[in-house]
Amino acid sequence: MKDQEQIDRGKALHWLDGDDKMFARIKAIFNKNIPSQVDQLKGFLDAGDKASTELIAHTIMGSSAMLGASAMSDRAREIERSAIEGDMDSARLSFSVFFDEYEKVMVELTEEGGK
Amino acid sequence: MNILVVDDDEMVRFVLTEKLAESGFSATAACDGRSAVALFHDTSFDAVLLDLKMPGMDGIETLKELRKHDPDIPVIMVTAFGDIATAVEAIKLGAYDFVEKPPQVSRMMLTLKRAIEKATLERKVRDLGKSVEESAALKQAYQKLRELDLAKNTFLSSVSHELRTPLTSIVGYADVSRKKIMKLIPEVSPDNPKNIKILRQVEANLEFLITESERLTGLIESILDLTAMEAGTAEWKWEPLSLSEVIENSAVDYSPKLKEKGLEFVVSVEDELPLIKGDRHRISQVLSHLLSNAVAFTEQGRVTLTAKKVKNKILLSVADTGRGIIASRQGIVFEKFSQLGDGLTDKPKGVGLGLSICRLIVGYHGGKIEVESEPDKGSVFTLLLPVEEVMKV
């Protein structure tokens, strides 16, 4: 994987048994769902809703891991863990790092889509 | 195979349902626990892939609900790395296994197939266990029946012995009394015909008493014979036996009776019939019973006694031109207390033990007895004694 690449295609294909078409289709699903999920995450963090934060962070963590976006998945996991521990300040702090990774992934997806 | 995929993540649902379909499964997706439970009410599934962490009803709660509906359904938990402790809890609650997210498709399929295989095997083992239990119950019931049968035989045997002893005395005293009466009659003065009439009446009554007592003794002997044979306590005297001799003796015994009734008696015995290992008295008993029936139930025509070797069996038959056995009784004539009708038709005569005893005797000789009959044309009773089996006795 090149340094600037956020989506580890090899890893994603490993989960999918090398199914390229499936990979393309899950990228489309990710692209469709992730913006609203991230919005929800931000909303729950702002509202201090620990349980909802934990759940949506968990979902984002799983989706991004499946796509091969490991850095974004790891950051989502940090938020989930902070929420589980009840430390919403840490969760909010982690969100900004997470958001950076999210934007990078989206840029990459957009670039791939334009190719 | 119908698989239920329960996951709040659309990507996971999509990947798993697609890959399951590619592998030949039928897959249904639910986005949360409540939808999964609702689907379970209406549809039958063979396995469930269940996400552990979901909004609303989580994986553990969903698992509990699903297993209420189907305690044997194989469930595989799908979980993130951090939830392994919870996944272990799910296994304690009956889940088959767990796979980590993101699920690697081929590994997931392998786990799923193993789960289904295990559930199928468990079901088979359980069914087998039921069969074994049923078999044990049957064995117990059979044993109980055997005990009851033995108790019945013991009872019959005891009662018969108790009846036979006084009957012997009755017959003895009646016979002595009859003979005394017979001696007295000539001594009574012819001038007193009333007394002679009374004595003759007493003599006739004693004669009737003796005949009926002897008949009752015969019945008791039959019951004792039957119960002893059924219980395996009957005594047998096995010897190399010439059936030709047995037939000849029976023919001599029955010729006068047949002649008296105006019936032709044909005896056809193949030359050089092989010796069999048998009980002379018992085989004679069978022949006597069959000939006795033939005489009793044939009004005209003939009775034919045949013996020949057919392959490795000896075929011995008693055929008559009597009134035959009605179709409804042919299948049960060898059953205990299945009385042959009057003229082998439908009016009971005798107590119905003779042919049962014949069947038991032939069975002890390793053979079988059959009957073919046509009403108004006659009956053929056939004994088949397999020579090899007979020699093993």
Interface residues (C-beta under 8 A of the other chain):
Chain A: H14 W15 L16 D17 D19 M22 R25 I26 I29 F30 N33 S52 L55 H58 T59 M61 G62 S63 A65 M66 L67 R77 E80 R81
Chain B: D8 D9 E10 M11 V12 F14 V15 E18 K19 K53 M54 P55 A80 G82 K101 P102 P103 Q104 V105 S106
